[in-house]
Amino acid sequence: MQDHPAESSRPSNLREKRQRRTVETFRVSAAGFRHVFSGHFPDRHEDVEAVAYHLGKVEALLPTTREAIRLARYPGAGNRNPKRMALGLVENVSVLESNLKQARHALERLARSHRGHGAGASRKTAAAAKQSPRRPAKPKTAAKRSRKPSASKRAK
């Protein structure tokens, strides 16, 4: 029985294709994160790079991790080596966890370093708030009147 060259190279071609897709996803993702976060935090280059790198890596690894998790729940998974399957899942989840943790730390550093406006406030609304004096609050009224008619009105 002869092996066909196309059949023997199929797994390596799939692996190479998956690796190229992962690298391309990482590049696009990291560039997008870098662009957005450097606009918000122009003076925090190191933390922006850490966020872009780790979040980009998380996004690129999500499909591989998802595939490993899905393969573990298919009926054919019981026919595989259980130790190998479990260790593969551990590796995928560990790499994802590590990158998420490092991305979280970098995001926390960025958030703590930001001396900008309050949460959710834009620059325009913050500038407008500084320029316009605050109006005093309206005085609160006494207890609301009951909606029940008074005894004199009920008598009529």
GROMACS elastic network, one bead per residue, 0.5 to 0.9 nm:
[ bonds ]
;  ai    aj funct       b0    kb
    3     6     6  0.84824   500
    3     7     6  0.70164   500
    3     8     6  0.67383   500
    4     7     6  0.53160   500
    4     8     6  0.64207   500
    4     9     6  0.87744   500
    5     8     6  0.53207   500
    5     9     6  0.62009   500
    5    10     6  0.85351   500
    6     9     6  0.54341   500
    6    10     6  0.60779   500
    7    10     6  0.52486   500
    7    11     6  0.80843   500
    8    11     6  0.71504   500
    8    12     6  0.81326   500
    9    12     6  0.53332   500
    9    13     6  0.60438   500
    9    14     6  0.86593   500
   10    13     6  0.50467   500
   10    14     6  0.61765   500
   10    15     6  0.85782   500
   11    14     6  0.51024   500
   11    15     6  0.61064   500
   11    16     6  0.85835   500
   12    16     6  0.60569   500
   12    17     6  0.84615   500
   13    16     6  0.50942   500
   13    17     6  0.60394   500
   13    18     6  0.85377   500
   14    17     6  0.50307   500
   14    18     6  0.60976   500
   14    19     6  0.85298   500
   15    18     6  0.51215   500
   15    19     6  0.61199   500
   15    20     6  0.86347   500
   16    19     6  0.50104   500
   16    20     6  0.61217   500
   16    21     6  0.85452   500
   17    20     6  0.51718   500
   17    21     6  0.61844   500
   17    22     6  0.86110   500
   18    21     6  0.50771   500
   18    22     6  0.61115   500
   18    23     6  0.86410   500
   18    64     6  0.84949   500
   19    22     6  0.50341   500
   19    23     6  0.61589   500
   19    24     6  0.85519   500
   20    23     6  0.51510   500
   20    24     6  0.60944   500
   20    25     6  0.85317   500
   21    24     6  0.51315   500
   21    25     6  0.60678   500
   21    26     6  0.85239   500
   21    60     6  0.82551   500
   22    25     6  0.51326   500
   22    26     6  0.61339   500
   22    27     6  0.86978   500
   22    57     6  0.86704   500
   22    59     6  0.88571   500
   22    60     6  0.51370   500
   22    61     6  0.67989   500
   22    63     6  0.84110   500
   22    64     6  0.84675   500
   23    26     6  0.50375   500
   23    27     6  0.62247   500
   23    28     6  0.87491   500
   23    57     6  0.88194   500
   23    60     6  0.71191   500
   24    27     6  0.51244   500
   24    28     6  0.62598   500
   24    29     6  0.84279   500
   24    60     6  0.81341   500
   25    28     6  0.53238   500
   25    29     6  0.58967   500
   25    30     6  0.83672   500
   25    56     6  0.76674   500
   25    57     6  0.84686   500
   25    59     6  0.73706   500
   25    60     6  0.52518   500
   25    61     6  0.88678   500
   26    29     6  0.51282   500
   26    30     6  0.58294   500
   26    31     6  0.83241   500
   26    53     6  0.81494   500
   26    55     6  0.87304   500
   26    57     6  0.56357   500
   26    58     6  0.82939   500
   26    59     6  0.69342   500
   26    60     6  0.50119   500
   26    61     6  0.83804   500
   27    30     6  0.53386   500
   27    31     6  0.60629   500
   27    32     6  0.85874   500
   27    56     6  0.73009   500
   27    57     6  0.88633   500
   27    60     6  0.87493   500
   28    31     6  0.52559   500
   28    32     6  0.62300   500
   28    33     6  0.87471   500
   28    56     6  0.79154   500
   29    32     6  0.51719   500
   29    33     6  0.62437   500
   29    34     6  0.85054   500
   29    52     6  0.76353   500
   29    53     6  0.87010   500
   29    55     6  0.77513   500
   29    57     6  0.81021   500
   29    59     6  0.71050   500
   29    60     6  0.77454   500
   30    33     6  0.51177   500
   30    34     6  0.58946   500
   30    35     6  0.84777   500
   30    49     6  0.85049   500
   30    51     6  0.83401   500
   30    53     6  0.57058   500
   30    54     6  0.81283   500
   30    55     6  0.70822   500
   30    57     6  0.77073   500
   31    34     6  0.50208   500
   31    35     6  0.60961   500
   31    36     6  0.86875   500
   31    52     6  0.71104   500
   31    53     6  0.88875   500
   31    56     6  0.82110   500
   32    35     6  0.51769   500
   32    36     6  0.62868   500
   32    37     6  0.85819   500
   32    52     6  0.78354   500
   32    56     6  0.86688   500
   33    36     6  0.52587   500
   33    37     6  0.59231   500
   33    38     6  0.81661   500
   33    48     6  0.81095   500
   33    49     6  0.87238   500
   33    51     6  0.73703   500
   33    53     6  0.84124   500
   33    55     6  0.77103   500
   33    56     6  0.74242   500
   34    37     6  0.54250   500
   34    38     6  0.57347   500
   34    39     6  0.83610   500
   34    48     6  0.62714   500
   34    49     6  0.65248   500
   34    51     6  0.77423   500
   34    52     6  0.51742   500
   34    53     6  0.83833   500
   35    38     6  0.54635   500
   35    39     6  0.63155   500
   35    40     6  0.89677   500
   35    52     6  0.88065   500
   36    39     6  0.53448   500
   36    40     6  0.66475   500
   36    41     6  0.88029   500
   37    40     6  0.50571   500
   37    41     6  0.58448   500
   37    42     6  0.77810   500
   37    48     6  0.59604   500
   37    49     6  0.88530   500
   37    51     6  0.82260   500
   37    52     6  0.80322   500
   38    43     6  0.79069   500
   38    44     6  0.75389   500
   38    45     6  0.70027   500
   38    48     6  0.61517   500
   38    49     6  0.86027   500
   39    42     6  0.57091   500
   40   114     6  0.89207   500
   41    44     6  0.54977   500
   41    45     6  0.75958   500
   41    47     6  0.88982   500
   41    48     6  0.73591   500
   41   110     6  0.73473   500
   41   113     6  0.87950   500
   41   114     6  0.75216   500
   42    45     6  0.66078   500
   42    48     6  0.84941   500
   43    46     6  0.88778   500
   44    47     6  0.56419   500
   44    48     6  0.61327   500
   44    49     6  0.86817   500
   44   110     6  0.72335   500
   44   113     6  0.83041   500
   45    48     6  0.50925   500
   45    49     6  0.61029   500
   45    50     6  0.86376   500
   46    49     6  0.51470   500
   46    50     6  0.62524   500
   46    51     6  0.87310   500
   46   106     6  0.88744   500
   47    51     6  0.61523   500
   47    52     6  0.85118   500
   47   106     6  0.54161   500
   47   107     6  0.74526   500
   47   109     6  0.70664   500
   47   110     6  0.64934   500
   48    51     6  0.51391   500
   48    52     6  0.60646   500
   48    53     6  0.84785   500
   48   106     6  0.75132   500
   48   107     6  0.81905   500
   48   110     6  0.76638   500
   49    52     6  0.50686   500
   49    53     6  0.59562   500
   49    54     6  0.85097   500
   49   106     6  0.88610   500
   50    53     6  0.51563   500
   50    54     6  0.60448   500
   50    55     6  0.82948   500
   50   102     6  0.77530   500
   50   103     6  0.67179   500
   50   106     6  0.61032   500
   50   107     6  0.86178   500
   51    54     6  0.54067   500
   51    55     6  0.57705   500
   51    56     6  0.79432   500
   51   102     6  0.79024   500
   51   103     6  0.50829   500
   51   104     6  0.78794   500
   51   105     6  0.85776   500
   51   106     6  0.56364   500
   51   107     6  0.63780   500
   52    55     6  0.55046   500
   52    56     6  0.56633   500
   52    57     6  0.82955   500
   52   103     6  0.80773   500
   53    56     6  0.51995   500
   53    57     6  0.60692   500
   53    58     6  0.86635   500
   53    99     6  0.87385   500
   53   103     6  0.80382   500
   54    57     6  0.50032   500
   54    58     6  0.61428   500
   54    59     6  0.86339   500
   54    98     6  0.88324   500
   54    99     6  0.51633   500
   54   100     6  0.68241   500
   54   101     6  0.87338   500
   54   102     6  0.66076   500
   54   103     6  0.51647   500
   54   104     6  0.89120   500
   54   106     6  0.89168   500
   55    59     6  0.61714   500
   55    60     6  0.85314   500
   55    99     6  0.71009   500
   55   100     6  0.69925   500
   55   102     6  0.88205   500
   55   103     6  0.59389   500
   55   104     6  0.89167   500
   56    59     6  0.51870   500
   56    60     6  0.61386   500
   56    61     6  0.85971   500
   57    60     6  0.50149   500
   57    61     6  0.60249   500
   57    62     6  0.85191   500
   57    96     6  0.82541   500
   57    99     6  0.70073   500
   57   100     6  0.89771   500
   58    61     6  0.51802   500
   58    62     6  0.60471   500
   58    95     6  0.85563   500
   58    96     6  0.59790   500
   58    97     6  0.86690   500
   58    99     6  0.61900   500
   58   100     6  0.67096   500
   58   103     6  0.88767   500
   59    62     6  0.53585   500
   59    63     6  0.79290   500
   60    63     6  0.69258   500
   60    64     6  0.80769   500
   61    64     6  0.53911   500
   61    65     6  0.62017   500
   61    66     6  0.85363   500
   61    92     6  0.82477   500
   61    95     6  0.85095   500
   61    96     6  0.70598   500
   62    65     6  0.51344   500
   62    66     6  0.59133   500
   62    67     6  0.84585   500
   62    96     6  0.77052   500
   63    66     6  0.50232   500
   63    67     6  0.60428   500
   63    68     6  0.86237   500
   64    67     6  0.50784   500
   64    68     6  0.62499   500
   64    69     6  0.86801   500
   64    92     6  0.76917   500
   65    68     6  0.51007   500
   65    69     6  0.62125   500
   65    70     6  0.85825   500
   65    89     6  0.76513   500
   65    92     6  0.54554   500
   65    93     6  0.68266   500
   65    96     6  0.78682   500
   66    69     6  0.51176   500
   66    70     6  0.60836   500
   66    71     6  0.85444   500
   66    92     6  0.89927   500
   67    70     6  0.50731   500
   67    71     6  0.60493   500
   67    72     6  0.86261   500
   68    71     6  0.51807   500
   68    72     6  0.63701   500
   68    85     6  0.85278   500
   68    88     6  0.74775   500
   68    89     6  0.63006   500
   68    92     6  0.75452   500
   69    72     6  0.52393   500
   69    73     6  0.68954   500
   69    89     6  0.67987   500
   69    92     6  0.89007   500
   70    73     6  0.54539   500
   70    74     6  0.66600   500
   71    74     6  0.54525   500
   71    75     6  0.87119   500
   71    76     6  0.82266   500
   71    77     6  0.64945   500
   71    85     6  0.89568   500
   72    75     6  0.83746   500
   72    76     6  0.84738   500
   72    77     6  0.54540   500
   72    78     6  0.82643   500
   72    85     6  0.70806   500
   72    86     6  0.83912   500
   72    89     6  0.82228   500
   73    76     6  0.82778   500
   73    77     6  0.64638   500
   73    78     6  0.86737   500
   74    77     6  0.54804   500
   74    78     6  0.80933   500
   75    78     6  0.63296   500
   75    79     6  0.82611   500
   76    79     6  0.55508   500
   76    80     6  0.73602   500
   77    80     6  0.54915   500
   77    81     6  0.84541   500
   77    82     6  0.82252   500
   77    85     6  0.81265   500
   78    81     6  0.79183   500
   78    82     6  0.74152   500
   79    82     6  0.82445   500
   80    83     6  0.87585   500
   80    84     6  0.79140   500
   80    85     6  0.71342   500
   81    84     6  0.53986   500
   81    85     6  0.62356   500
   81    86     6  0.87159   500
   82    85     6  0.50513   500
   82    86     6  0.60422   500
   82    87     6  0.84958   500
   83    86     6  0.51613   500
   83    87     6  0.60507   500
   83    88     6  0.84655   500
   84    87     6  0.51803   500
   84    88     6  0.60370   500
   84    89     6  0.86372   500
   85    88     6  0.51485   500
   85    89     6  0.63448   500
   85    90     6  0.86891   500
   86    89     6  0.51649   500
   86    90     6  0.61752   500
   86    91     6  0.86785   500
   87    91     6  0.61192   500
   87    92     6  0.86227   500
   88    91     6  0.51638   500
   88    92     6  0.62834   500
   88    93     6  0.86362   500
   89    92     6  0.51364   500
   89    93     6  0.60231   500
   89    94     6  0.83062   500
   90    93     6  0.52606   500
   90    94     6  0.58190   500
   90    95     6  0.85114   500
   91    94     6  0.51302   500
   91    95     6  0.61746   500
   91    96     6  0.85646   500
   92    95     6  0.54586   500
   92    96     6  0.62945   500
   92    97     6  0.86032   500
   93    96     6  0.50908   500
   93    97     6  0.59329   500
   93    98     6  0.85179   500
   94    98     6  0.60178   500
   94    99     6  0.85922   500
   95    98     6  0.51783   500
   95    99     6  0.62974   500
   95   100     6  0.85921   500
   96    99     6  0.53178   500
   96   100     6  0.61137   500
   96   101     6  0.85702   500
   97   100     6  0.50845   500
   97   101     6  0.60372   500
   97   102     6  0.86040   500
   98   101     6  0.51683   500
   98   102     6  0.62428   500
   98   103     6  0.85570   500
   99   102     6  0.51535   500
   99   103     6  0.59808   500
   99   104     6  0.84403   500
  100   103     6  0.50537   500
  100   104     6  0.60215   500
  100   105     6  0.86439   500
  101   104     6  0.50751   500
  101   105     6  0.63089   500
  101   106     6  0.87547   500
  102   105     6  0.51222   500
  102   106     6  0.62725   500
  102   107     6  0.85957   500
  103   106     6  0.51506   500
  103   107     6  0.60963   500
  103   108     6  0.85578   500
  104   107     6  0.50474   500
  104   108     6  0.60867   500
  104   109     6  0.86266   500
  105   108     6  0.50666   500
  105   109     6  0.62558   500
  105   110     6  0.87079   500
  106   109     6  0.50977   500
  106   110     6  0.63010   500
  106   111     6  0.86675   500
  107   110     6  0.50448   500
  107   111     6  0.61134   500
  107   112     6  0.85965   500
  108   111     6  0.50115   500
  108   112     6  0.60782   500
  108   113     6  0.84843   500
  109   112     6  0.51993   500
  109   113     6  0.61111   500
  109   114     6  0.87053   500
  110   113     6  0.51507   500
  110   114     6  0.62718   500
  111   114     6  0.53376   500
  111   115     6  0.85760   500
  112   115     6  0.78232   500
  114   117     6  0.85687   500
  115   118     6  0.88625   500
  116   119     6  0.88852   500
  116   123     6  0.85959   500
  117   120     6  0.79223   500
  117   121     6  0.59575   500
  117   122     6  0.70550   500
  117   123     6  0.70423   500
  117   126     6  0.65063   500
  118   121     6  0.54701   500
  118   122     6  0.83230   500
  118   126     6  0.81002   500
  119   122     6  0.86400   500
  121   124     6  0.81365   500
  121   125     6  0.62121   500
  121   126     6  0.63057   500
  122   125     6  0.53685   500
  122   126     6  0.61705   500
  122   127     6  0.85696   500
  123   126     6  0.51192   500
  123   127     6  0.60207   500
  123   128     6  0.84940   500
  124   127     6  0.51468   500
  124   128     6  0.60850   500
  124   129     6  0.85416   500
  125   128     6  0.50104   500
  125   129     6  0.60614   500
  125   130     6  0.86665   500
  126   129     6  0.50663   500
  126   130     6  0.63725   500
  126   131     6  0.88520   500
  127   130     6  0.51731   500
  127   131     6  0.63851   500
  127   132     6  0.88364   500
  128   131     6  0.51690   500
  128   132     6  0.61475   500
  129   132     6  0.55599   500
  129   133     6  0.75075   500
  129   134     6  0.79724   500
  130   133     6  0.73862   500
  132   135     6  0.88549   500
  134   137     6  0.88455   500
  135   138     6  0.87514   500
  136   139     6  0.87405   500
  137   140     6  0.86184   500
  138   141     6  0.89779   500
  141   144     6  0.76236   500
  142   145     6  0.88448   500
  144   147     6  0.89965   500
  145   148     6  0.86649   500
  146   149     6  0.78949   500
  147   150     6  0.89231   500
  149   152     6  0.80754   500
  149   153     6  0.59912   500
  149   154     6  0.63415   500
  150   153     6  0.53651   500
  150   154     6  0.63496   500
  150   155     6  0.88353   500
  151   154     6  0.51171   500
  151   155     6  0.63090   500
  152   155     6  0.52659   500
  152   156     6  0.69185   500
  153   156     6  0.55794   500
